[in-house]
Amino acid sequence: MGFAVSDELLGTVVPIVVYWIYSGIYMCLGSFEKYRLHPKTDEEEKNLVSKRTVVEGVLFQQFLQAAAAILLFRVTGGQTESSPQQPSSLIILARQFLTAMLVMDTWQYFLHRYFHENKFLYRHLHSRHHRLIVPYAYGALYNHPLEGLLLDTVGGALSFMLSGMSPRTSIFFFSFATIKTVDDHCGLMLPGNPLHIFFRNNAAYHDVHHQLYGSKYNFSQPFFIMWDRIMGTYMAYSLERRAEGGLEARPTKEFKED
C-alpha cells in the first residue's frame, strides 16, 4: 500500500510542478511577437487583474486542489491496490487515456457552459477566470477556488475512476492534461507545436472564448471540440496577421454580427 500512496502523492504534486515549469517556458517565449495572439502590452492594459494576484490565486487554488485530490485518492485508491499486477500494454494505456480525456471533456464542457448560462454562478465564480481577457500561460488555472474544485478536481476524479487507470498512470495523464491547459491559455501559436497539430482545441480556439464576441461559444476544454460541434456552440475562426504584427483569431463572417 505504501507504493500506491507514493504514486497518489506524485499524481497530485507532479502536475503542479509541471504547470509552473511549462508556464515558465512560455514566459521565456513571450518575446516572439509575430506568433502572439495579442500584443504583450495588452496583458497589462486589457486584463482586469494584476499578475501578482493571478499567481497568488493559482497557488492558493493548487493548495486546495492538492488537499482535495489526495483525499479523493485515499478514498478511491483502495480500488487500485492491485494496479501493479494490472496489464500495462500500450493498447490498454491508450484506451485508459482516451477514456479519461473523453470523461474530462464531457464534464468540463457541460459544467463550463452552465457557469456561463447561470448568471449567479458566472457573477460569483466563473467571471474571475474571465478577468483575463488576454490569457497567458500561468493564468490558465486562475479560477475561483470553488470552481477549481468542481471543474478540475471532481472532473479529474471522474476521469481517474471511470477510465480504470492506476495511480501511476494518472501521474502521466494529469501532467499531460496540465500541459494542454497551459498551452490553451499561452496566447502563442508557435509553428510546429505538436499539440496544435493533433488538437484543434488550441490557444486560438480558446482565445475566441475569452473575447466578448465569443463568450457564448467554444466552451470545450481541454482536449477536443466535439461537444461544441454537437451542441451548436462552435465558433469558426480564421487566424489572420495583425497589421501591427502578430496574429489574431477572427470569427468567420456569419458570427460578426452576433
For each residue, the residues with C-beta under 8 A, 3 or more apart:
1: 4 5 81
2: 5 6
3: 6 7 84
4: 1 7 8 77 80 81 83 167
5: 1 2 8 9 74 77
6: 2 3 9 10
7: 3 4 10 11 166 167 168 170 171
8: 4 5 11 12 70 73 74 77 167
9: 5 6 12 13 70
10: 6 7 13 14 167 168 171
11: 7 8 14 15 69 73 167 168 170 171 174
12: 8 9 15 16 66 69 70 73
13: 9 10 16 17 66
14: 10 11 17 18 171 174 175
15: 11 12 18 19 171 174 175 177 178
16: 12 13 19 20 62 66 178
17: 13 14 20 21
18: 14 15 21 22 175 178 179
19: 15 16 22 23 58 62 138 140 141 178 182
20: 16 17 23 24 138
21: 17 18 24 25
22: 18 19 25 26 137 178 179 182 183
23: 19 20 26 27 137 138 140 182
24: 20 21 27 28 138
25: 21 22 28 29
26: 22 23 29 30 136 137 138 182 186 188
27: 23 24 30 137 138
28: 24 25
29: 25 26 32 188 190
30: 26 27 36 40 136 188
31: 40
32: 29 35 36 188 190
33: 36 39 40 245 246
34: 245 246 247
35: 32 188 189 190 191 246 247
36: 30 32 33 39 40 187 188 246 247
37: 187 188 189 203 204 207 246 247 248 249
38: 42 43 46 134 187 207 246 248
39: 33 36 42 244 245 246
40: 30 31 33 36 43
41: 44 45
42: 38 39 45 46 47 133 134
43: 38 40 46 47 51 134 136
44: 41 47
45: 41 42
46: 38 42 43 133 134
47: 42 43 44 131 132 133 134
48: 131 132 133
49: 53 54 128 131 132 142
50: 53 54
51: 43 54 55 139
52: 55 56
53: 49 50 56 57
54: 49 50 51 57 58 132 138 139 142
55: 51 52 58 59 138
56: 52 53 59 60
57: 53 54 60 61 128 142 143
58: 19 54 55 61 62 138 139 141 142
59: 55 56 62 63
60: 56 57 63 64 145
61: 57 58 64 65 141 142 143 145 148
62: 16 19 58 59 65 66 141
63: 59 60 66 67
64: 60 61 67 68 145 148 149
65: 61 62 68 69 148 149 152 153
66: 12 13 16 62 63 69 70
67: 63 64 70 71
68: 64 65 71 72 149 153
69: 11 12 65 66 72 73 153 156 157
70: 8 9 12 66 67 73 74
71: 67 68 74 75
72: 68 69 75 76 153 157
73: 8 11 12 69 70 76 77 167
74: 5 8 70 71 77
75: 71 72 78
76: 72 73 79 80 157 160 161
77: 4 5 8 73 74 80 81 167
78: 75 81
79: 76 161
80: 4 76 77 83 166 167
81: 1 4 77 78
82: 85 86
83: 4 80 86 166 167 168
84: 3 166
85: 82
86: 82 83 92 166
87: 92
88: 92 93 169
89: 92 93
90: 93 94
91: 94 95
92: 86 87 88 89 95 96
93: 88 89 90 96 97 165 169
94: 90 91 97 98
95: 91 92 98 99
96: 92 93 99 100 163 164 165 169 173
97: 93 94 100 101 163 165 173 176
98: 94 95 101 102
99: 95 96 102 103 159 162 163 164
100: 96 97 103 104 159 160 162 163 165 173
101: 97 98 104 105 159 177 223 224
102: 98 99 105 106 224
103: 99 100 106 107 155 158 159 162 163
104: 100 101 107 108 155 156 158 159 177 222 223
105: 101 102 108 109 220 221 222 223 224 226 227
106: 102 103 109 110 227
107: 103 104 110 111 151 154 155 158 159
108: 104 105 111 112 151 155 220 221 222
109: 105 106 112 113 219 220 221 227 228 231
110: 106 107 113 114 227
111: 107 108 114 115 150 151 155
112: 108 109 115 116 126 151 219 221
113: 109 110 116 117 219 231 233
114: 110 111 117 118 121
115: 111 112 118 121 122 125 126 147 151
116: 112 113 122 126 215 216 219
117: 113 114 122
118: 114 115 121 122
119: 122 123
120: 123 124
121: 114 115 118 124 125 126
122: 115 116 117 118 119 125 126 127
123: 119 120 127
124: 120 121 127 144
125: 115 121 122 128 143 144 146 147
126: 112 115 116 121 122 129 130 143 144 147
127: 122 123 124 130 131
128: 49 57 125 131 142 143 144 147
129: 126 132 142 143 144 147
130: 126 127 133 210 215
131: 47 48 49 127 128 142
132: 47 48 49 54 129 135 136 139 142 185 210
133: 42 46 47 48 130 210 211
134: 38 42 43 46 47 187 210
135: 132 139 140 185 186 187 203 206 207 210
136: 26 30 43 132 139 185 186 187
137: 22 23 26 27 140 182 183 185 186 187
138: 19 20 23 24 26 27 54 55 58 182
139: 51 54 58 132 135 136 142 185
140: 19 23 135 137 181 182 184 185
141: 19 58 61 62 148 152 181
142: 49 54 57 58 61 128 129 131 132 139
143: 57 61 125 126 128 129 147 148 151 152
144: 124 125 126 128 129 147 148
145: 60 61 64 148 149
146: 125 149 150
147: 115 125 126 128 129 143 144 150 151
148: 61 64 65 141 143 144 145 151 152 153
149: 64 65 68 145 146 152 153 154
150: 111 146 147 153 154 155
151: 107 108 111 112 115 143 147 148 154 155
152: 65 141 143 148 149 155 156
153: 65 68 69 72 148 149 150 156 157
154: 107 149 150 151 157 158
155: 103 104 107 108 111 150 151 152 158 159
156: 69 104 152 153 159 160 174 177
157: 69 72 76 153 154 160 161
158: 103 104 107 154 155 161 162
159: 99 100 101 103 104 107 155 156 162 163 173
160: 76 100 156 157 163 165 170 173
161: 76 79 157 158 164
162: 99 100 103 158 159
163: 96 97 99 100 103 159 160 173
164: 96 99 161
165: 93 96 97 100 160 169 170 173
166: 7 80 83 84 86 169 170
167: 4 7 8 10 11 73 77 80 83 170 171
168: 7 10 11 83 171 172
169: 88 93 96 165 166 172 173
170: 7 11 160 165 166 167 173 174
171: 7 10 11 14 15 167 168 174 175
172: 168 169 175 176
173: 96 97 100 159 160 163 165 169 170 176 177
174: 11 14 15 156 170 171 177 178
175: 14 15 18 171 172 178 179
176: 97 172 173 179 180
177: 15 101 104 156 173 174 180 181 222 223
178: 15 16 18 19 22 174 175 181 182
179: 18 22 175 176 182 183 195
180: 176 177 183 184 195 199 222 223
181: 140 141 177 178 184 185 221 222
182: 19 22 23 26 137 138 140 178 179 185 186
183: 22 137 179 180 186 193 195 202 203
184: 140 180 181 201 202 203 205 206 221 222
185: 132 135 136 137 139 140 181 182 203 206
186: 26 135 136 137 182 183 203
187: 36 37 38 134 135 136 137 203 207
188: 26 29 30 32 35 36 37 203
189: 35 37 193 196 202 203 204 239 247
190: 29 32 35 193 196
191: 35
192: 197
193: 183 189 190 196 197 202
194: 197 198
195: 179 180 183 198 199 202
196: 189 190 193 199 202 203
197: 192 193 194
198: 194 195
199: 180 195 196 202 223 224
200: 205 224 225
201: 184 205 206 220 221 222 223 224 225
202: 183 184 189 193 195 196 199 205 206
203: 37 135 183 184 185 186 187 188 189 196 206 207
204: 37 189 207 208 237 239 247 249
205: 184 200 201 202 208 209 218 220 225 237 249
206: 135 184 185 201 202 203 209 210 218 221
207: 37 38 135 187 203 204 210 211 249
208: 204 205 211 213 214 217 218 235 237 249 251
209: 205 206 214 215 217 218 219
210: 130 132 133 134 135 206 207 214 215
211: 133 207 208 214 215
212: 215
213: 208 251 255 258
214: 208 209 210 211 217 218 235 251
215: 116 130 209 210 211 212
216: 116 233 258
217: 208 209 214 228 233 234 235 255
218: 205 206 208 209 214 225 228 233 234 235
219: 109 112 113 116 209 227 228 233
220: 105 108 109 201 205 224 225 226 227 228
221: 105 108 109 112 181 184 201 206
222: 104 105 108 177 180 181 184 201
223: 101 104 105 177 180 199 201
224: 101 102 105 199 200 201 220 227
225: 200 201 205 218 220 228 229 234
226: 105 220 229 230
227: 105 106 109 110 219 220 224 230 231 233
228: 109 217 218 219 220 225 231 233 234 235
229: 225 226 234
230: 226 227
231: 109 113 227 228
232:
233: 113 216 217 218 219 227 228
234: 217 218 225 228 229
235: 208 214 217 218 228 251 252 255
236: 251 252 254 255
237: 204 205 208 249 250 251 252
238: 249 250 252
239: 189 204 247 248 249 250
240: 247 248 249 250
241: 245 246 247 248
242: 245 246 247 248
243:
244: 39
245: 33 34 39 241 242
246: 33 34 35 36 37 38 39 241 242
247: 34 35 36 37 189 204 239 240 241 242
248: 37 38 239 240 241 242
249: 37 204 205 207 208 237 238 239 240
250: 237 238 239 240
251: 208 213 214 235 236 237 255 256 258
252: 235 236 237 238 255 256
253: 256
254: 236
255: 213 217 235 236 251 252 258
256: 251 252 253
257:
258: 213 216 251 255
